[in-house]
Amino acid sequence: MVANTCSTVQQLTDKLAASGRKYDMEKIKAAGDYAESLHEGQFRVSGDPYISHPVAVAEIVADLGLDTASICAALLHDTVEDCADKTSLKEIETRFGTEITMLVDGLTKMVTMYIEDKEEAHIENIRKMLLAMSKDVRVIFVKLCDRLHNMRTLSVKPDPKRRSTALETMYVYAPLAHRLGMQKIKQELENLCISYLDPIGYAEIQRYIEEKYGQSVGFIDNVSNAVDAKLKENAIHFELSGRIKSVYSIYRKMFNQNKAFDEIYDFYAMRIIVETELECYTALGLIHEMFKSVPGRFKDYISTPKPNMYQSLHTTVIGRDGIPFEVQIRTQEMHHVAEYGICAHWKYKSGERSKAEVDQKLEWISKLVETESNTADPDEFLEALKTDLFQDETFVFTPKGDVISLPQGSTVIDFAYAIHSGVGNSMVGAKINGMIVPIDKAPSTGDIIEILTSSSSKGPSRDWLNIVKTSEARTKIRSWFKKEKRPENIVAGKNMVDAEFKRWAHSFTEAQRNEVVAAVGQRIGYMSADDLYNTLGYGGISLSKVAGKLKDEFERSFANESENEAAEEMTVEQVKTVAPKNIKSNGGIIVDGLEGCLVKFARCCNPLPGDSVIGFITRGHGVSVHKTDCPNVELSKQAPENAGRWVNAHWEERKGSGALDLYEAQISIYVLDRMGLIADISVALSEMKVQLLQINTLKNGNDGGIINLKISCKNVEHYRSIVSRLKSIENVLDITRGYSQ
């Protein structure tokens, strides 16, 4: 990767034309000219014309050997975001086609999406990038090139911006480059990041390197000459190079592993590039013949490649001067992959690599996207991202010899789910190297793991969610509970909410709890209280994410706020003294003795015209209308603080044959399960022209079930006719009004 970048579109196209590669120069020039016209008048913080940035990114993209579409996307990647008044994705598609537009869209932040929490908005942008990356990996190639140029020019930004950009790069983009095997970009990003995040530590290590290298300046040359002669003597064709460890690599070992500078054994490194895999092992033998090897420091990544396709032999040996150094041995093809990772494989539509092979190499991206689609909590998604990207790998084997890569610290449960969700769900134990181990045991690299399963297994334990380390295992366990244990999840979710409510020192009824949870659930995308209880129960969303919303809704609807008590008591007294007068409110309800009040129907009983009703004066939210036989009415009347707050109410008499208002009615249908039952119920409602507002189902015994419906209804007579029709459906046992839990 070169540091000197082209500054104009013309210089870029001249360089591409001189490279001898097959590019659509006309399209690249058109993209460059269009980007230049859109960015006209825009400047970077450094004072350079803004177009210099996309041109520089395009040059880095070209250095990776990527295609015409990638270079065009690099030139256009900021146009939709920064020039929204001049262009759009639709305009780019018209000019440059679907392929380039898709790449540009994946590189564009969600500028039209409003999210109040800036951190959540940032995470949503990462989600979008990963989703686009799963569809076409070139999105992340261009994004990494974009980030690399931004890091190269970060010094002109104010310190807070430098730090935040460097942190994001260190914790998202450098690990992505590592997982893609793009070591050249990864190493430069890491060194740039640490120079901004810890400039003192960076300068200190640089000083150490200069001092140590000065003390043994001829060491690498002497070792190289000896190795050169030995390899030639054995007729091996090779390329040889020596180097010093990067600043970040030394920094990580010193500060993360608490090592002194003199304890860094692989400060010096030598790379030997040979022609064949056999010559790799021959060269290794010669190196071990020449120098004493350090025990435990040999790694064979040729027979067991890393997930990012990296292959090489690593060994640490001690030279004749007593100085340890690392030797890496690989073929030319392995070296190309080590430098450029998946880019070395990616020859889009060229036929050099089948798409199936590339997709297999990128399977971990699909797993990340799967986690994203099953995780409602942004913090949890980011935690999953950190686990999957940042942690070192442990390489273990199945009994058949297949290699499985797991984040370091993963358990045998993680291994089971990495094999298949069915293996994990039926797991009853595990063996490591033939010995039975606890299920929370973390294997080591090289271990052979056998998962013990049973067809009579009752499935995973909820405790496993606290044991597993990988997002893949956690997602699969939650999916099992979501599918198989809904009634238990609902109970667990209710218990969690009850425990939270008790912390507030408020008294509440079950109906009030359900009303609050249903209201909050609808605000965040759940159709019913049970749906939110279920999600809480299986861990799809954490209670901490909804606790604040629950408290706000509870206090808004029910809580007794002391500062309003005097005013509210006065309102009750006014109700007692005002002469009876029929005042129509809304919803067809007439409240006796109260003028101009707001009326709402209680969700606990959902009264319909024809029901005997009564009104309750709420604190600041008008009159809540209940059925007189509602269980909450009797319960509330027993509370002394509610004395005098109940008022008479009745339905307005309707005259003529005008259209009737529609009301919500909740019904529970007890059934014997059979195929097509829900479809038959839906057809019956449709034939009666009854709107179905909500539906959820519960298991009731081995063969039974409860179908809870919320429907639109005119009055009690209409409700009875609906019930009569539904009872005629095969396998419907009984129907009751209200929801069953």
Salt bridges, closest charged atoms under 4 A:
ASP33 OD2 - LYS29 NZ 2.90
GLU59 OE2 - LYS15 NZ 2.45
ASP63 OD1 - LYS15 NZ 3.65
ASP67 OD2 - ARG138 NH1 2.66
ASP78 OD2 - HIS53 NE2 3.81
ASP78 OD2 - HIS77 NE2 3.14
GLU91 OE2 - ARG95 NE 2.73
GLU99 OE2 - ARG138 NH1 2.90
ASP105 OD1 - LYS128 NZ 3.39
GLU124 OE2 - ARG127 NE 3.30
ASP136 OD2 - ARG138 NH2 2.60
ASP146 OD1 - HIS53 NE2 2.73
ASP146 OD1 - HIS77 NE2 3.27
ASP146 OD2 - LYS143 NZ 3.49
ASP159 OD1 - ARG162 NH2 3.22
GLU168 OE2 - HIS122 NE2 3.05
GLU168 OE1 - ARG147 NH2 2.78
GLU188 OE2 - ARG152 NE 2.80
GLU190 OE1 - LYS186 NZ 3.29
GLU211 OE2 - ARG207 NH1 3.26
ASP228 OD1 - LYS232 NZ 3.11
ASP266 OD2 - LYS245 NZ 3.51
ASP266 OD2 - LYS253 NZ 2.95
ASP266 OD2 - ARG297 NH2 3.45
GLU289 OE2 - LYS230 NZ 3.05
GLU326 OE1 - ARG243 NH2 3.97
GLU326 OE2 - HIS314 ND1 3.72
GLU333 OE2 - ARG353 NH2 3.04
GLU357 OE2 - HIS345 ND1 3.92
GLU357 OE2 - ARG353 NH1 3.23
ASP359 OD1 - LYS355 NZ 3.34
GLU372 OE2 - ARG127 NH1 3.52
ASP377 OD1 - LYS545 NZ 3.90
ASP379 OD2 - LYS545 NZ 2.76
GLU380 OE2 - ARG478 NH1 1.95
ASP392 OD1 - ARG252 NH2 3.38
GLU472 OE1 - LYS367 NZ 3.41
GLU472 OE2 - LYS476 NZ 3.03
GLU488 OE2 - LYS485 NZ 3.74
ASP498 OD1 - ARG513 NH1 2.95
GLU500 OE2 - ARG503 NH1 2.63
GLU510 OE2 - ARG513 NH2 3.37
ASP531 OD1 - ARG486 NH2 3.01
GLU553 OE1 - ARG523 NH1 3.61
GLU553 OE2 - ARG556 NH2 2.85
GLU555 OE2 - HIS506 NE2 3.96
GLU568 OE1 - ARG619 NH1 2.52
GLU573 OE2 - LYS576 NZ 3.43
ASP592 OD1 - HIS650 ND1 3.89
GLU595 OE2 - LYS581 NZ 3.90
ASP611 OD2 - ARG737 NH2 2.53
ASP629 OD1 - LYS627 NZ 3.86
GLU652 OE1 - LYS584 NZ 3.43
GLU652 OE1 - ARG654 NE 3.88
ASP661 OD2 - ARG654 NH2 2.76
GLU664 OE1 - LYS710 NZ 3.71
ASP680 OD2 - ARG674 NH2 2.67
GLU687 OE1 - ARG725 NH2 3.25
